[in-house]
Amino acid sequence: MDRPDGTESESEGEVEPKLTLAETAALLVETTDPLASDSYPNVTLPSSDGKRPSTSQQGITIENVEEKNLGDRDGFSGSNGGSSDENQASVSKPEDALLDYTEPYPSDPFLFLNKTLSTAAVRALIEYGIQTDVEGTPCPLSTADGHTVPAAQSDELPVCPPRPPGWELWFCSSQAAENGWGRVKGAKGASLKRSRSTTGSFKENAFLRRMESAYTVDKGKRIQMSVEMADVDAPIKWLKNGQELKPSAKYVFESVGKKRVLTINRCTLADDAAYECVIGEDKSFTEVFVKEPPITITKLLDDMHVVVGDKVEFEVEVSEEGANVMWMKDGVELARDGKYRFKKDGKKHWLIISEATKEDIGMYYVHTNGGQSKAELEVEDKELLVLQSIADLTVKAAEQALFKCEVSDDKVTGKWYKDGVEVLASDRIKITHAGRFHKLFIENVKPNDAGDYTFIPDGYALTLSAKLNFLEIKIVYVPRQEPPKIYLDTSGLGSHNTITVVAGNKLRLDVEITGEPPPTVCWVKGDTQIVNTEGRVRVETRKTLSSFVIEGAERSDEGRYTITVTNPSGEDKATLIIKIVDVPDPPEAVKCTAVGEDHATIIWEAPKFDGGAPLKGYLMERKKKGSSRWTKLNFDIYETTTYETKKMIEGVFYEMRVFAVNGIGVSQPSSNSKPFMPIAPTSEPTRLQVEDVTDTTCSLKWLPPDRIGAGGIDGYMIEYCIEGGTEWVAANKEPVERNHYVVRGLPTGEKLCFRVMTINMAGLSAPAVMTQGVTIREIMEHPKIRLPRQLRTKFIRKVGDKINLVIPFQGKPRPVVNWSKDGEPIDLKKVGVRTSEVDTILFIRSAERDHSGIYTLTVQIENMEDKANIHILVVEKPGPPLAVTVTDVWGFNAALEWKPPKDTGNTEISGYSIQKADKKTNEWFLVYEHNRRPNCTVSDLVMGNEYMFRIYSENICGLSDEVGLSKNTAVIAKTGLVHKVSPYQEKDMNCSPKFTQPLVDRTVIAGYSAAISCSVREFPSPKIVWMKNKMIIGEDPKFLMLNNQGVHLQSHQRPGGVDEVECKLEVRVYTAEKKEATK
């Protein structure tokens, strides 16, 4: 083979050259087909300028040989249909040097892989090569051994430009080259003539299997990462973020054969890192991602209703401690600043707004990675409430006057006015403000202090007024005999001398009286005289003044009061009406009457007592069930007793309470309403269809709605109307809970339409309507008995058991059901029968043997009927065996025989239980149980003892209650005694043949062998004749006939159809026949 430079190559037998570092290695091959391409794995070949080579020589030159060029180089040539040859060349041991590839043809740059590839493409290049055809389109990838690579990976590899016909290129990365993968094949087949090889070695990969590129694990769980090593003895290291890991309880290293496993227990967020497995200079990389478990919200946010300036705290509780939550307002994340503060303690998190303003109104959200909750904040202008108003005063000269009021805000200041002029503090007038209380003291009252006093809070359009009445004492000369006189100033009182007092306030009524001699004063409430001079309600009397005092007025103090003054000159009376006003009683009967998706309607009853003052209206509050925070729904007084609350969350239970308001103040709250849930009606029921129709009824069934919602389903309402009509008639008054309903009382022959709706707290859903009308007319159905499987065979019960047979049937109209026993009508005094529309029940409370028999059930509709037979067998324990006799005794053995019991218990005897007893001890021992024959031989008896025997009968109910005792005993004689042998009489064994076990019918599967047998008592042996369908079988090889001690067996090979087989016996003049049919 010629070299590219024109020199002639060496022959195959020449000595292989050796290469040293930095030398040039030239590998040449020659093919018989000049169009065949060559293949040099592990190197990237520059090509010609697009034309086929002019010679058949192909080669590769490696300059400056280095270590990675060591190893075998394979050359391939051949075609798809022909053979291909392979030869190898090797490069000897290199040292550090640069690798360059040259060829005697002009280079073609498109063959070099200088394009940046995706991760998947690089992975594919590492493991596989790529092939391009003459049009430059991608072809399936293949490994060195010919396995095809999935197209999903090959799509990401670069496409080479077209080559001339007959050329193919497979190329691979340097990583694949080191593992010996990737080859170039010629499109035209030819035999490889010569090759030249030098010896070298490849650097091996330390890993047979590397770690995955990434792993994912939940926080707190365990993760395992594994690799497989080429050398099981090579040292291995595990690194985390470049730091070597040491074995511990958290990091567990395992070694199983070539497999090395790193296990990380109880992963935390700190384990989210990059990990390496290092074997020598080779490494395998991966990343571990630790996922936090979803954080759920266990306690939802509560709506807040505050006034301007109040502090707001939204509280939420999550499932995990130290979890991160995100607070948002109207979809915008809140940042920590001077206005918003975030606080957390364990599982609880707070959003705090120090002073609420109108700008803070909105919907607030808290988000976790496993859920969210929302609450509404409403901020109202602050309203000042008067808790205690000032009261009118009547004082005398030199006394003290005190005006006092109480407001709801302790920070509110105000001013006092007299007749519209501001009152200023002085030595005699003092103004104080302590918390919610504002007081005006006037010492040493003078006549000019009388007037109207007013308190006006700063910043509020509110006025509190009261009148100070000055009681002037005038000295008038009167004669010594003067009738009594009451001087009562009623100018400050209402109509009919009525004094109004706020409950809890103090009332002091000073009444001046005159008279000579001094009169006697008497205060009376109704018919009761007030004589107390001390206590809460008392009377203070001085010479010319009588004072009536009530400390802390109560409702019971209300009434008509009379003061009477009397002296010898006469008497005088005055009547006062004291009216106590108070806050009203709380409203009653708060309840929810209707709900929607986010709203509810609440009604209540007015309080029974209005506090003595007209009601102004009501205040409402609500809260979520289980929460202790109430949210105000209105600041302005609401006048009616029906309120619609809005902005609620569907599926959450709420409670409501109501306050009544009058001129005095706010009542105590009403009792909480029953919890209610804002819900929307469900969607319509699905798959409504007719199940059954009669002349007056229609049975419907359906499935629940697709969307039920949080309110669930309270039931279903069914309606119907005539087809084409618009008037729907309710079929049920109360909701139906089940998914089927029978509509009754329908007109026969009418064509009706039906519809079904769900109902819950939100009301009725959209209806599910049948697409077609239903004609109300019963459909004829043939009668059919559905006999249960256990009744298709003999039904066996013990005496005294209960028998309860439920037999379903079908048929329309309702069939007529009849029972009979053994062809006669059943006796209803012994057997009970109950029949419904779909089944019939036969029951016997205590079964007796005479209940046994064949019961026939007949189901009839006009001239159509169906019958079923039920065989009932009532059994009990059998009687004892009869005539138990010891028939023979020899050696240590005794032969017993007996007769079956007369009473078998109405069933077959399944066996006998034999017991023996020594007359010396009379202790019974079991010899045989379940002995089927009416005879047996008892062995192993003791010499010198006398034995008696007893036998129990046995059937499916058990052993008989009574026992059959042997009539005689068995005496086991001692040795040495002479046994008198009875004279032997030869028995005539001749007998006519008789079948002791006849042939029985058999049913077998076609193609399988079948055997039938019978037994014959015979002497001498008769002639046995087997016949099939009246024809003697003879020597037919299909049939095998055997005879063994009176048992005759006939084997039928692969029977088919229906055959009648006959066994015939002939002996002298005696014959016996037996027939059988086999299928």
Secondary structure as GFF3:
##gff-version 3
##sequence-region A 1 1079
A	DSSP	beta_strand	25	30	.	.	.	ID=ss1
A	DSSP	beta_strand	57	63	.	.	.	ID=ss2
A	DSSP	three_ten_helix	67	69	.	.	.	ID=ss3
A	DSSP	beta_strand	71	77	.	.	.	ID=ss4
A	DSSP	beta_strand	85	91	.	.	.	ID=ss5
A	DSSP	beta_strand	100	102	.	.	.	ID=ss6
A	DSSP	three_ten_helix	109	111	.	.	.	ID=ss7
A	DSSP	alpha_helix	119	127	.	.	.	ID=ss8
A	DSSP	beta_strand	130	132	.	.	.	ID=ss9
A	DSSP	alpha_helix	151	154	.	.	.	ID=ss10
A	DSSP	beta_strand	169	171	.	.	.	ID=ss11
A	DSSP	alpha_helix	174	178	.	.	.	ID=ss12
A	DSSP	beta_strand	207	209	.	.	.	ID=ss13
A	DSSP	beta_strand	214	218	.	.	.	ID=ss14
A	DSSP	beta_strand	223	229	.	.	.	ID=ss15
A	DSSP	beta_strand	237	240	.	.	.	ID=ss16
A	DSSP	beta_strand	243	244	.	.	.	ID=ss17
A	DSSP	beta_strand	251	256	.	.	.	ID=ss18
A	DSSP	beta_strand	259	264	.	.	.	ID=ss19
A	DSSP	three_ten_helix	269	271	.	.	.	ID=ss20
A	DSSP	beta_strand	274	279	.	.	.	ID=ss21
A	DSSP	beta_strand	282	291	.	.	.	ID=ss22
A	DSSP	beta_strand	297	299	.	.	.	ID=ss23
A	DSSP	beta_strand	304	307	.	.	.	ID=ss24
A	DSSP	beta_strand	312	318	.	.	.	ID=ss25
A	DSSP	beta_strand	326	329	.	.	.	ID=ss26
A	DSSP	beta_strand	332	333	.	.	.	ID=ss27
A	DSSP	beta_strand	340	345	.	.	.	ID=ss28
A	DSSP	beta_strand	348	353	.	.	.	ID=ss29
A	DSSP	three_ten_helix	358	360	.	.	.	ID=ss30
A	DSSP	beta_strand	362	368	.	.	.	ID=ss31
A	DSSP	beta_strand	371	380	.	.	.	ID=ss32
A	DSSP	beta_strand	386	388	.	.	.	ID=ss33
A	DSSP	beta_strand	393	396	.	.	.	ID=ss34
A	DSSP	beta_strand	401	407	.	.	.	ID=ss35
A	DSSP	beta_strand	414	418	.	.	.	ID=ss36
A	DSSP	beta_strand	421	422	.	.	.	ID=ss37
A	DSSP	beta_strand	429	434	.	.	.	ID=ss38
A	DSSP	beta_strand	437	442	.	.	.	ID=ss39
A	DSSP	three_ten_helix	447	449	.	.	.	ID=ss40
A	DSSP	beta_strand	451	457	.	.	.	ID=ss41
A	DSSP	beta_strand	464	471	.	.	.	ID=ss42
A	DSSP	beta_strand	482	487	.	.	.	ID=ss43
A	DSSP	three_ten_helix	495	497	.	.	.	ID=ss44
A	DSSP	beta_strand	498	502	.	.	.	ID=ss45
A	DSSP	beta_strand	507	516	.	.	.	ID=ss46
A	DSSP	beta_strand	520	525	.	.	.	ID=ss47
A	DSSP	beta_strand	528	530	.	.	.	ID=ss48
A	DSSP	beta_strand	537	541	.	.	.	ID=ss49
A	DSSP	beta_strand	545	550	.	.	.	ID=ss50
A	DSSP	three_ten_helix	555	557	.	.	.	ID=ss51
A	DSSP	beta_strand	559	567	.	.	.	ID=ss52
A	DSSP	beta_strand	570	581	.	.	.	ID=ss53
A	DSSP	beta_strand	588	595	.	.	.	ID=ss54
A	DSSP	beta_strand	600	605	.	.	.	ID=ss55
A	DSSP	beta_strand	615	624	.	.	.	ID=ss56
A	DSSP	beta_strand	631	632	.	.	.	ID=ss57
A	DSSP	beta_strand	642	645	.	.	.	ID=ss58
A	DSSP	beta_strand	654	662	.	.	.	ID=ss59
A	DSSP	beta_strand	686	693	.	.	.	ID=ss60
A	DSSP	beta_strand	698	703	.	.	.	ID=ss61
A	DSSP	beta_strand	715	722	.	.	.	ID=ss62
A	DSSP	beta_strand	729	730	.	.	.	ID=ss63
A	DSSP	beta_strand	740	743	.	.	.	ID=ss64
A	DSSP	beta_strand	751	760	.	.	.	ID=ss65
A	DSSP	beta_strand	763	764	.	.	.	ID=ss66
A	DSSP	beta_strand	768	769	.	.	.	ID=ss67
A	DSSP	beta_strand	774	775	.	.	.	ID=ss68
A	DSSP	beta_strand	781	785	.	.	.	ID=ss69
A	DSSP	three_ten_helix	789	791	.	.	.	ID=ss70
A	DSSP	beta_strand	795	798	.	.	.	ID=ss71
A	DSSP	beta_strand	803	812	.	.	.	ID=ss72
A	DSSP	beta_strand	816	821	.	.	.	ID=ss73
A	DSSP	beta_strand	824	825	.	.	.	ID=ss74
A	DSSP	beta_strand	832	835	.	.	.	ID=ss75
A	DSSP	beta_strand	839	844	.	.	.	ID=ss76
A	DSSP	three_ten_helix	849	851	.	.	.	ID=ss77
A	DSSP	beta_strand	853	861	.	.	.	ID=ss78
A	DSSP	beta_strand	864	875	.	.	.	ID=ss79
A	DSSP	beta_strand	882	890	.	.	.	ID=ss80
A	DSSP	beta_strand	893	899	.	.	.	ID=ss81
A	DSSP	beta_strand	911	918	.	.	.	ID=ss82
A	DSSP	beta_strand	924	931	.	.	.	ID=ss83
A	DSSP	beta_strand	935	938	.	.	.	ID=ss84
A	DSSP	beta_strand	946	955	.	.	.	ID=ss85
A	DSSP	beta_strand	958	959	.	.	.	ID=ss86
A	DSSP	beta_strand	964	965	.	.	.	ID=ss87
A	DSSP	beta_strand	970	971	.	.	.	ID=ss88
A	DSSP	beta_strand	991	997	.	.	.	ID=ss89
A	DSSP	beta_strand	1010	1019	.	.	.	ID=ss90
A	DSSP	beta_strand	1023	1028	.	.	.	ID=ss91
A	DSSP	beta_strand	1031	1032	.	.	.	ID=ss92
A	DSSP	beta_strand	1039	1044	.	.	.	ID=ss93
A	DSSP	beta_strand	1047	1052	.	.	.	ID=ss94
A	DSSP	beta_strand	1059	1067	.	.	.	ID=ss95
A	DSSP	beta_strand	1070	1078	.	.	.	ID=ss96
###
